[in-house]
């Protein structure tokens, strides 16, 4: 099943003091891209909004409520590739991620890509995702953007440690100006983490974990590393309606200067599955960032809806 891509936007209105000669819109664009851009995830993804039952390997063996699903899963062939596409209409109350004098804007986001998962052994899985995104704003079209993303990851399930999953990932992101197609930011990110998925009942799944990111960016002034924790609750409300509530906290250390941030992201998804390849998704994101440099502290709310399609083959 396609891993849903968290969709939000990017762009700025105010000057933020950075020690490099670049458009001041770059800094807030990058911060939003880091929060919401598609990324490769481990096999049992904490922030996944996949519909349907959790993967059998991520469910407690003592939970009999998943017995019939495990039998069906072992019997059916799971297609190795997913082609996905989505389009969303969104609104943010703080397009520039500013501490004061906030401005709102509506925008469209379109994404498409391909992902694949391969089991190397019963406990080791390889994941690969490539995607592209298009961001178009209503009031501030000068901040339109394209993004290119590639990610690869390994997830190792540890049966002797409560079936927790240890994962290592590499991701590359390239951001292009929507008017000139000039590159204004690129990032290599290396992620290590561990997480645990718990099947609470047939319709309720909980995932929690910790992870750390190491970034190599161009320009270097936006380079930061972070360590964080997250938890997600996924519920099948009806046969066609799924809800996902996710929370993530990260402590961010900027390698240039003394900036340190406490970042929190709370997201809620409602997904209505119309067919096995088409869904309607409503989403709400609340981001709160508290920085030791007050100018970088902000709150932002993003909400909207969209269509998501995927074809497994």
Secondary structure by P-SEA (a helix, b strand, c coil): ccccccccccccccccccccccccaaaaaaaaaaaccbbbbccccccccccccccccccccccccaaaaaaaaaacccccccccccccccccccccccccccccccbbbbbbbbbbbbbccccbbbbbbbbbbbbbbcccccccbbbbbbbcbbbbbbccccccccccbbbbbbbbccccccccccbbbbbbbccccccccccbbbbbbcbbbbbbbccccccccccccbbbbbbcccccbbbbbbbbbbbccccccccccbbbbbbbbbbbbcccccccccbbbbbbbbbccccccbbbbbbbcbbbbbbcc
